[in-house]
Amino acid sequence: MAYGAAAAILARTQDQGRGLECTAVSDYRAEPGLAVTTDLPDGSTVRGMLNAVTFEFPSDEMRVSITDMSQVTANSWLSIPENSPWASIPAGMSWATLTFVEGV
């Protein structure tokens, strides 16, 4: 059984092989290399890297390929929305007790 940093490294290494292909409404800002967060049908949330985008005309849809996916847990810093200021997190707060309320 791995502990601490070793467990995190092991989990990250195992997640690197995961990938996802899906279809969404076209967003012409999408390009390879962007960070992507998505909710899966099982209710879990994953974050990965946009690997490929194909736009479909005239349906206004895009097919995306996401790689390097990592599971986003409830107390993970990945669960904080991207544009949230770090100053909104109280000094000394433990990651284990972090609860983010959007808009605060």
Secondary structure, DSSP 8 states (H G I E B T S, - for coil): ---HHHHHHHHHHHHTT-EEEEEEE--TT--TT-EEEEE-TTS-EEEEEEEEEEEETTTTEEEEEEEEEEEE-TTSGGGS-TT--GGGS-TT--GGG----TT-
